[in-house]
Amino acid sequence: MKTDFSKSRIAVLGAGKMGGILVKALIEKHKLSPERVRATVAHESRVKDLSAKLGVAVTTDNLAAVDGADVVLICVKPQVVQELTEQIADKITDKQLIISVAASVHTSQIEMALGPGVPVVRAMPNTPSVVGQGMTALCKGMYAKPEHVDAASALFNAVGRTVVVDEKHMDAVTGLSASGPAYIYIILESLAEAGVKVGLPRDIATLLAAQTTLGAATVVLETGDHPALLKDAVTTPAGCTVDGIMELEEGKLRVTLIKAVVKATQRAKELANG
């Protein structure tokens, strides 16, 4: 399976928010000609506007979209996946790569609908993919080979970073990195409000909070150092930071964040089990 998509034919089933992000990434980052992309939507009323927005052919006909496609991206809502895969099954062959971004839908469910031998890779991206700073976890199904995972990695690397995990970890990925941006936005909002509380203009406080968060995350990624070690480097003896950290510990921020990830992971498991 090629990791160069410039000559591939791609079908994006369900060109909503994430589907649209991937279409743009394929065209802009992978230099794929728009003529090689076919996207679908559920309602005819959206076809014309979305085609103009994405610059690709858009239809409501999933069967026509997957016919002859090298890669089929399933980007519909989880509750629609079963119906969709049963609908397209007769047109899918084991020469195509199926990549699903539907949360909590196991590869086995898709394989069962499409038939034996069809390579399926499951992906869990997050919303910062829209600005090329996404985090996507990938896992392979029974029939997917390393080259299929490599192809999926190459695709999602165009919108951020990727990591390959066992499927048993995908619910945890959902609870941490897929839901995680919402947690970070709450932290950013709180830091900005705190800045206003101590006298900063709101726009400056928001900029300070956002850039500080970006900078801290970048240090973790680029140095590979443990966050606890980096925290200690900021916390000078008898300084300001340690007082702030004491307030965070007293407010149980650490425990609350851990509980948020655990709760979201549990919910992802519930969704997966119907």
N, C-alpha and C positions, 0 to 999 in steps of 0.2 A: 504494500500500500504506500503510495507516494505521500511525502509531507509537503511537496510543492503542489499547491492547489490551482495554479494558474491555468492548467489545461483540464481541470476536472469539471464535471457537471454536478451542481449542488441543488438539492431540493430542501427548502426550509418550510416545514409544515407547522403553521402557526406563527406568522411573522408579527408577533406582539413586541413587547419591549425588548426581551432578550433576543428573540429571533431577528429583530431589526438591527440590534447591535452586532450580531454575528454576520449578517449580510454586509453591513458597512465594513467590518473588519476584513472579510474575504476580499472585497473589492479594493479597499485602500491599502491593506497591509500585505495581502497575498497576491495582489495584482491580478485578481480574477476578473475576466471580462463580464460585465453585467448580463450579457447575452447568455452566459452559462449558468445563471442562477434563476431558479423558479421558486416563488414563494406562494404560500396559500393563506387565506383567511377564511373565517367561518361565514361571513356575511358579504353578499354581493355589493352592498352599499359602501364598503371600505376599499374595494378593489382599486378604483381609479385613483383615489387620493394616496393610497399607500404605494402604488406603482410609481406615481410621480415623486413621492418622498424618497423612496429607496432607489429608484432608477432601474428597477428590474421588473420582469414579467410577474404579475400577481394574478392568482386565480382562486376560485373556490373548489377546484377539482384536484383533490389530493392524488388520485390515480394518475392523472396526466402529469402531475409534478414529479412523481417518483419514477416514472417510466424512463429508463435510460440514465438515471442519475447515478453517479459514482458514490456520493455521500448523501445520506438522508438525515437531516436534523429534525428531531421531534421536539418542538418547542410549545406544544399545547399544554393546557392545564392538566394536572394529574388525573382528574376524574374523566377526562376525555380520551386518555391514552388507549384504553382497552378497545373502545369503539373504533378509534382511528387505525390502530394496528390490524384489527380484523378486516377493516375496509381495504387496506392497501396490500394485504398479505399475498394475494395472487400475483401482484406486480413486483414483489421483492424477491431477489435472488441472493445466493451466498457470495456473489461477486460485489455486492454493495456493502458499504459500511453504514450502520445505523448508530447515530449518536443521539441519546435522549437527555434533555435537560429538565425533564419533568420530575419535580421533587417527590421523593419517597416511593417512586415506581421502580421496582426491582428489575434487573436485567432479565431474570427468569420469566417474568410476566410478559415482557416484550418478545422474548424468544419463543414462548409457548404460542403466542398469537401468530408470529411470522413463520414459524416452522424451523426444523433442525438445520444447523449449518450456517445460519445467518449471523455474522459477527455484530455484536452489540456492545457499545461502550456507553456507560452512564456518566454524565457530567453534572457537577453541582457548582455552577458559577455564582458570583454575587454581583450586586448592582454597580459597584465601582468599575465594572467592566466598561461602562459607558464612556469613561474617560481614560481607558487603557490601563487602569490600576486594579483590575479585578483579581480575585483569587478563585481558581477553579480546581476542584478535586475530581479525579477520574478513577473509575474502576471498570474492569473488563468483565464481560459475560463469558459464558461457557465456550463459545466458539470464536471469540476474539483472540487474535494473535498479537505478539508484541508490536508488529508493524501497524496494526490497527490502533493500538494505544499511542504509538508514536505520532500517527497522523492526527489523532484527536488532540494530543498535546500541542502539536504545531499549530493547529487551528486556534486553540484557546490561548496560546502564548501571545497571540496577536492582540489580546485584550487584557493582558496582565501576566500573572504567574500561574503555573500548574503544579499539581502534586498527584502522584498515583497512590491510591490506597486500596486495601481490600474492601469489598462491598459492605462487610459488616460494620465498617467505620463511617459509612455515608450519612447515617442519621446524626452522628456526632459532628460531622462536617457541617450539616445543615444547622445544627444548634450553635456552632461556633462562628464559622466564616460566612455562611449565607445570611443568618440573622444578625451577625456581629455588627454590620454597619449601623443598624438601628441603635445598638448599645453605645457605639462610639458617638453617634449624633447627640444622644442624650448627655453624654459626658461633655462634649463640645459646647452644647447649649448651656449646661450648668457652669462651665468655666467662664463662658462669655458673660453670663448673668453675674457671676462673682466679680468679674472685671468691672461691670457697670456699678455693682454695689460699692466697690472701693474707688469709684470716681472716673473710670475710663469711659470715653465715648463708645457706644455700642459697636460701631463698625470696626473700631480699632481693637476692642476686646475680642470680637469674633475672629479677626485676622490673627491676633496673637495666639488664641486658643487653637485655631486650625493649623497654623504653620508649626506651632510647637508640637502638636500631635503628629503631623507629617514628619517633622524632623526626628522625633523620638523613634517612630516606627522605622524610618530609614536607617537610623543608627543600628537598630536591632538586626535588620535584614543585611546590612553591609558588613557589620563586624562579626555577626554570629554569636555575640556575647549574650549570656543569660540576662534577662531583664532585671533580675535582682542585683546583679553586679553593676549594671549601668545605673540603677537607682542609687546604689551606695556611692557611686562616683559623683552624683549631684548633691548628695546629702553631706554637707560639711559639718564638722563638730560645732554644736551650739549655734547653728545657722538658722535661717528662716525655713528651709525645706523640711527639716525634721519636725517642726511644729505643725506644718501643714499635713505631713504624713500621719502624725498622731491623731489629727482630726479625722482623716480618712479611715484610719483603723478603728477609731471610736464609733464612727458611723457605719462600720461593717461594709465598706465599699467592696473590699476584696471578696468577702463571703457572698455578698449580693450578686456580684457578677458571675461567680461560680455557679450559684443557684439558678441564674438566668439561663446559662448555657445548658445546665442539666435539664431544666424544665422544657426548653425548646427542643432538646434532643428527645425527650420523652414524648413530646407532641408529634415529632417527626415519625417516631416509631408507631404511634397510634394511627397516623395517616396511612402509613405503609400497610398496616394490618386491617385497613378498611374501617 
